[in-house]
Amino acid sequence: MASQPDDNRSVPPESLPPPQAQRMIPEVDNSKEAAAYRMLRQVLHNHLTAQGLTLLSALASVGRLLGHLAWHLQGRGYDLQRFAEDTLAKLGGQLLARLREGDVPLLHLPAPALTGELPARAAAERVEQAHAQELGDVLWRLLKETSEEQRLTPVGARWIAVNLAADVLYGTERFLHPELGPDEIEEIMDWFQRVFAPQLTALLVGSVPITGES
C-alpha cells in the first residue's frame, strides 16, 4: 500500500496557540520515511511471527510506540492534544483506506497471536504484557534513532508510527472479517471510533511519562 507522509490540516489562524506557547509539527514529504517504515515494520513482523503475541499485545505494542512519541513531543513543547486528534484522524484514514482497497495485509498476524488460547492464562498474560511493552520500547528506540540519523521531522516520525498501527489494525480486522463488505467496514470503523480511539487518545494525552522513555 503506497502512502506518503503528510500533515494535512485546515485550522483557522486565530485558533492557533501563541507562537511562543506551543510548537506546531511542521509539514514534511521525504522518501526517507518510507525506508524507515519498512525497517520498523520488518522488526514488528519478526517479533510477532517468532513470539506469537496475542492480539491485544500486538495492539498494545504499537499503542506504546505512539505513546512514546507523544510524550517525546510534549517534552519539546508541541501541542499534545492536537497531536492526539490529528493522529487518530490519520490512523482512522489509513485503516479505512486499507479496508476499502482490500489489499493483502502488509503485516500478517499469526493465528496464535489472534486466538490468545494459551495455557496457564494468568502467567501467560503477564509474559505477553511484558513482551508487548518491550516490543513497543524497541520500536520507539529504533524510530528515535532513525529520526535523529536521517533528520526526520516529528510529522514524519508520526507517519511511520501511524502506518505501523494501521498495519496491525488492518491485519487484525482481515482475520476477524474475512469477507469485507460495506457493512463490515462500517462496523469496523464504528468500533474504531467508539472503542479504540478513546483508549488511544487517553494514552496519548496522559500526563504520566511512559516507563522506558528516553
Sequence and secondary structure as in RCSB ss.txt:
>XXXX:A:sequence
MASQPDDNRSVPPESLPPPQAQRMIPEVDNSKEAAAYRMLRQVLHNHLTAQGLTLLSALASVGRLLGHLAWHLQG
RGYDLQRFAEDTLAKLGGQLLARLREGDVPLLHLPAPALTGELPARAAAERVEQAHAQELGDVLWRLLKETSEEQ
RLTPVGARWIAVNLAADVLYGTERFLHPELGPDEIEEIMDWFQRVFAPQLTALLVGSVPITGES
>XXXX:A:secstr
            GGGS  TTT B       THHHHHHHHHHHHHHHHHHHH   HHHHHHHHHHHHHHHHHHHHT
TTB HHHHHHHHHHHHHHHHHHHHHHT   SS   HHHHH   SSHHHHHHHHHHHHHHHHHHHHHHHHHHHHHH
T  HHHHHHHHHHHHHHHHHHHHHHH SS  HHHHHHHHHHIIIIIHHHHHHHHT SS  TT  
